[in-house]
Amino acid sequence: MLVIPNRRPGPSALRLEPLPEVLQRLLELGQRELAQDFRGITADGRVVPGLFPISRTGVTTERLAKAATAYLRSLTPDQRLRGSFEVKSVAWRQWCNVHPFLMRHGLCLRDLDASQREVALALVRESMSASGFETARNVMKLNDYVRELTGRTEEYDEWYYWISIMGAPSSSEPWGWQIDGSEPVLLQDPEPGRADRIRPPSTGCPRRRETDARPYSHAGAHAQWERLRCGPAPSAL
């Protein structure tokens, strides 16, 4: 049985003005946190040094760099300007895992043409295992299914996800990339000569009561997510 919440829609592609009070508080909290220097991941406010040491593995990131370069080459000059950031940009931390537009940055996949989206998805595919990429795509498609069920085109869509490139893709210099939306969220900062450092993705799904009658084979994303119990990406905390 489908239950559609009786609430004011929260657009995903543009910021609602004025913001509802709860979203305004959330935005102000995020802005205060972003104004502070990033210190690390903590449980009690104190950084534990050496908790996750990085060691050389010999795993190359060349394929990732090639995929990101191909994506950038598919963009117009204006799109590259809007979708690229400095490698140390605060944009790394500037996201919020709710579907209303609060702190989006980069290029929305919905605004790209079909060929550009395919190149963008190739970068996502190159960064994940085959099953991980399948789960991510299934979650995106489930959001589109919720759009079909609810008619809320301003809130839900398969392509309401934003992709950003930090720095210049390289096999010898630090760089990174990010895709975020309601879910999934993936942040990655490959480092030369080391294994890719991928933040654990947040791969939630629409509520089960909204997808019980879904006709799509990708509905299995629900069970995958429940098994993984994925939490928010640590780099965003």
N, C-alpha and C positions, 0 to 999 in steps of 0.2 A: 504494500500500500504506500502510495506516495503522499508525503506530508510536506506542503510548501510553507515555510515559515512566513508568518504575517509580520513583515518588517520592511523598512525602507531599503530598496536595493542599494548595494554598494558597488559602483562601477569599478571594473578592473582596469580599463584602458585609460581612464583619466580621473583626476582627483575630484571627489564630491565636494561642492562648496555650498553652504558651510558643512564641515565635517560633523557627524554626530559626536556628542560629548565624549563617548568612550574612545572613539578613534582619534579625536583631538588630543586626549590625554596620552594615548599610545604614541602618537607622533611626537609630542613634546618630550616624552620620556626618551624616545630614540634619539632625538636631536641633542638632548643633554648628554647622553652617553657618547654620542659621536664627537662631541666637543672635547672629550677627555682622550688622552693618549691610550692606545691599546697596550695593555700590559701582559696579557696572556690569558689562558683558560684557568679559572679558579672555581673552587667550591665554596670558599669562605672569604674571598677577597685577597688571599695571599697566594702568590704564584709559587708553584713547586718547581724548582729548576731541574732539568734533565728528566722530566717525567716521560717524555716520548723522544728519546734521542734519535737523530737522523744519521744514518750510516750509508756509505756508498754501496750500491748494488750492481752497478754496471748496466742497469736497465736504461735503454735510450729513450728519450722523449722526442726523437726526431719525427716520428709519425704524427704525434700530437701537434708539433710545430707546423708540419706540412698541412694538416687539416685546418688549423687556425688560419694559416696564410691563405689557403684556398677560400675560406670563408670571407676574409677581409677583401680579397681580390674580387669577390662577387658583388661587393657593395659599391654604391655611388660615393663620390667624395663627401657629400653631406652625410650619408649614412655612416661612413667610416669615422667621421668627426664625432657623431653622436654616440657611436657604439664602442669607442676606444678611450682608454684612460691610462694614466701613468701607473707604473707597476706598483707604486706605494700609495695609490689613491685610496681615500676614505671610502670609496664605493665598495671596496671589499666587504665592509661592515654595514653598508647602507641598504638593508633589505628587511622586510617584515613578512612573516609567513601567514599572512591573511590575504584573501583575494581582493578586497577593496584597495584602490590605488593610494599608497601612502608615500613610499620612498623608492619608487621604481626608477631604474636608470638603464642605459643601453638601448638596444633596439627590440621592439616587440615583434615576435615571429609573425604575428598576424599582419603586420605592416610590410613584410617581405613578400616578394613574389615566390611562386612555387619552386623555381630553381634555386633561389637563395635559401629558402627553408631547407631544401634537401642538403645543401652544403653545410648549413648550420647543424642539422641533425647528424651529419657525418662526423662533425667534431664531437658531439655528445657520444656517438657510437664508439668512436676511437678511444674515448676516455673511460669506458665501462666494459664490463663483461657482457657477453651476449644476452644472458638472462637479466642482467641489470638494466641494459638498454631496453629490453622488451618490457620490463616492469615500468620504467619511466614513461615509455610511449603509451602503455596501457592506461596509466594514471591520467595522462593528458587527454586520452580519448574518453575516459570516464567523465572528465569535466565537460567534454562536449556533449556527452549523453545527458548530463544534468541540464545543460542548456536546452536540449530537445524536450526534456520532461517539463521544465519550469517555464520555458519561454523567456527566460531572463538573459537575453543576448548581451546585455551590458555587463553582466557578471561572469558568465561562464562561456568558455570557448576552448577548443583544443589548442589554440595558438596564443592564448594570453600568457606568454612566457617571454622574459626579457633576457637577452644574451649580451654579454660585455666581454671585451678583451682588455686585459691589463698588461701594458708593456708591449714590446714587439716580439711575436713568436720567434723562438730561437732554440737551437740545440746547444748553445754555449752560454746564454745569458738568462737570468731569471725573468719569468713572465708568468702570466696566469690568465684564466678565463672563468666566467661565471654564467650560469643560467638560473633564473629564479622566477617564481610565480607563486600561486597558491600552494601547489606542490607539483613536481618535485623541486628541490633546490640542490644544486651541485656547485661547489666551489673547488677550483683546482689550481695549484701553483707548482707546476713542474720545475725542478731545479736540475741543472746540468750534472750528469754523472750520478744522479741519485734516483731512487724510485720516485714515481709521481706521488706527490703528497695530496691526496684527495680527501676533502672533508667528508665525513659520513653524510650521505644525502638524507634530506627529509622527504620521504615518499609516502605521504598520506593519500587517502582516497576520499571521495564523497561519502556521506553517511550511508550506511547499509540500507536504511529504510528508503533511501532515494534511488537505490540501484537494484533492489530485489528482483524487479521484473525486466532488468536490462537484457536485450537480446544478443549482446555482443560477446564474442568468444574471449575478448580481453578482460572480461569481468573477473577473471582469476587474479587480477592485480590485488583485489581485496585480501584474499587469503595469503598472498605473498607478503603483503605489507604487515599483516597481523603476525606472521611468523618472524619477520625481521625485527618488528618493534622498533623501527627506526625513529630516532629523536631528532631534534633540531641540529643543524650543522654547527659544530663547535666554534668555527671561526666567526660565527655571527653573534656569539654570546658576549 
